[in-house]
């Protein structure tokens, strides 16, 4: 059986990556990659996404709310997409949109991200 990752571990990983990004110049590849990892880890955790869903995300698939309290993700193709029988039963990848919180209590994992 797969064990769920505790939120405390996600928080520790986010803090570590944020420190790593802060230790480098803002436009350095290391800092940019650390910020990208913060986004991916937290979107995967809070969005309950599979690895394949995260791997398929593109920048255009993510929108943040005006107050930055949630992110709207467009999952374009998913393992759970149902076949459309009028198209010969092929899986069409209709996808869906989900809302992912960017805050958990006082913890704002999306702070400082552009």
Rosetta blueprint (number, residue, H / E / L):
1 X L
2 X L
3 X L
4 X L
5 X L
6 X L
7 X H
8 X H
9 X H
10 X H
11 X H
12 X H
13 X H
14 X H
15 X H
16 X H
17 X H
18 X H
19 X H
20 X H
21 X H
22 X H
23 X L
24 X L
25 X L
26 X L
27 X L
28 X L
29 X H
30 X H
31 X H
32 X H
33 X H
34 X H
35 X H
36 X H
37 X H
38 X H
39 X H
40 X H
41 X H
42 X H
43 X H
44 X H
45 X H
46 X H
47 X L
48 X L
49 X L
50 X L
51 X H
52 X H
53 X H
54 X H
55 X H
56 X L
57 X L
58 X L
59 X H
60 X H
61 X H
62 X E
63 X E
64 X E
65 X L
66 X L
67 X L
68 X L
69 X L
70 X E
71 X E
72 X E
73 X E
74 X E
75 X E
76 X L
77 X L
78 X L
79 X L
80 X L
81 X L
82 X L
83 X E
84 X E
85 X H
86 X H
87 X H
88 X L
89 X L
90 X E
91 X E
92 X L
93 X L
94 X L
95 X L
96 X E
97 X E
98 X E
99 X E
100 X E
101 X E
102 X L
103 X E
104 X E
105 X L
106 X L
107 X E
108 X E
109 X L
110 X L
111 X L
112 X L
113 X L
114 X L
